[in-house]
């Protein structure tokens, strides 16, 4: 029966029997004595060794009630190594009693490298794990970020899941080196050496500044007490004071400019982040609608919309990020400037975004250069003295419009689960037929990269009508592919009627009539609700004279009333 002891090792509690405790205690004391000649970092080395031993014991002890025995300690010492390996050890660790061999095998573990990080140290941690240069991992993540679309998401997930290598043991595991006494001591001494060098550099720079200040002060004191500079001392002091005041004013102005730069750049960056993430998340979630409108060049582009959104974000955001850091440096000299690798990386990303948007803009421009059209002829079964009625209707279930009219604006609608463009730029005209037949032509116009593409786009425009006896019901809209939402598309409907045929314009078509020639030069909108007959030259209104007579009567009545009122007023004045 052995007595057990509770110990705190590296922040964890363990139950250990007395024999194992004595062995562990002698082991740690021997290590401490081996470091006694050079106390630099001794406490930190011992703390890291205890933390590593605690980690190894935690892997062995799975049950909190389990007791650490002598065999467990021997396994730990076999992994960590023995103090005899240090030449400066004052007492050997009883090699005859404990004949251990150092276990130099150690597998790598994936950590984030906090000492060599651009954002979170993910790329440098993966580089250590794969034993390649960090730049290749960063370029790979950037390629996934630009072309694959999931580089950012992957980086964020790894940033969250991977722990940062903070302790010396974790840094050794990240680099694939055995976590033993030799390596722990070497690593810590290297860190101390780096810190010492940095402190030495700072001290040298500070001493140089102090020497320069002392020399400047001694020169001023020499000039002050020298007889040669006694003259013009008052004027010199005056101008020195004025110069200091001007310099202080410029400093205040500079600080104010720095505050403005920080405020504006921070507002722009914040707006870009909110807008970019909202648009990007909606795009990734396949959510779209009237609240998500892209610029014209986003449509019919080879590059996906989320990538173009990212290009816009980077093209605008990177310069304002540089301005933000510049503003911070204006306010405080302690803010470090962007290092050269980071500057070159940001410049490269910015140039890629610029070239991507230039390519998309050129592609958008070429898709609108050529004009094309498609025509369709339809016969009308009317003869002389027949009345041809023209009217227009809208599909309110597709897109409701209170007032039917021609407009260049387009709307996004969904037809049978497919997203399409709803347009209403439709022109209606009536002309004299030079042939002995009545017909109308529907001309659909669009644009494209070349003539064939433009004609195909025009042909794909969907436009419907109905012929009911002598009445032609035209749709007040047309449908086109959604990618053509920013193209100049229109539908022209031209009616050709023979002499003696009457035409009646319904009120629904009044806003779609376009330059309809008539003998009375009546405005297009005023031709609605009237009958016209096709003469040997043009249309002539048959019921407009009655309206004119009624209009003249109303005007005459108004004039008579006004004259009577004037005469009555004059009589009252004379009295």
Secondary structure, DSSP 8 states (H G I E B T S, - for coil): ---EEEEEETTEEEEEEHHHHHHHHHHHHHHHHHTTT--TTHHHHHHHHHHHHHHHHHHH--STT-EE-HHHHHHHHHHH--GGGSTT-SS---TTT--------------B-SSS-SSSSHHHHHHHHHTS-HHHHHHHHHHIIIIIS-HHHHHHHHHHHS-B--SHHHHHHHHT---SHHHHHHHHHHHHHHHHHHHHHHHHHHHHHHHHHHHHHHHHHHHHHSGGG-TTHHHHHHHHHHHHHHHHHHHHHHHHHHHHHHHHHHHHHHHHHHHHHHHHHHHHTT--STT----GGGTT-SS-HHHHHHHHHHHHHHHHHHHHHHHHHHH-TTS----HHHHHHHHHHHHHHHHHHHHHHHHHHHTTSEEEEEEEEEEE---TT-EEEEEEE--TTTS--SS----S-EEEEEETTEEEEEE--EEEEEEE-SSSSEEEEEEEEEEESSHHHHHHHHHT-B--EEEETTEEEEES-EEEEGGGTTS--EEEEEEEE-TT-EEEE-GGGGGGB-S--BTT---TGGGTT-EEEE-SSSEEESSHHHHHHHHHHHHHHHHHHHHHHHHHHHHHHH-
